Amino acid sequence: MGVVTEDHRAFVASLPHEDTQLLVLRDELYDGSWEEMRRDLEARRDGKPFIFKLINRIEEDLKRIARLAAYEERNGVDLKDYLEEK
């Protein structure tokens, strides 16, 4: 299991600032829910009422969210647990 943990640490350490920012925002603003964050960004993009004004790169952020959420699901981890290592 130690190798897997190190793999996750390495993955988080390799993330660009925009990705780590999304991890922090997900936990601080959306109680750790990728789905709530995704819905909020999509509503903003589509001109519907939204909760938080985040950043202007909505399409890029939605792709980042999909990639990060897929990594977490595939590996059964919460990347925020490794975020402090960065």
CORFEN-V349686 format. One line per field, one symbol per residue. ss: DSSP state (A for helix, B for strand, O for the rest). phi: phi as a letter, one per 30 degrees, with the letter a starting at -180 (. if undefined). psi: psi as a letter, one per 40 degrees, with the letter a starting at -180 (. if undefined). A space follows every 10 residues. Layout:
ss->???
phi->???
psi->???
This chain:
ss->OAAAAAAAAA AAAAOOAAAA AAAAAAAAAO OOOAAAAAAA AAAAAOOOOO OOOOOOOAAA AAAAAAAAAA AAAAAOOOOA AAAOOO
phi->.eddeddddd ddddddeddd dddddeddcb hicddddddd ddddddiceb dbdcbdcedd ddddeddddd ddddcibcdd dcdddd
psi->dddddddddd dddeiidddd dddddddddf fehddddddd dddddeeiii dihbiefddd dddddddddd ddddefihdd dedee.
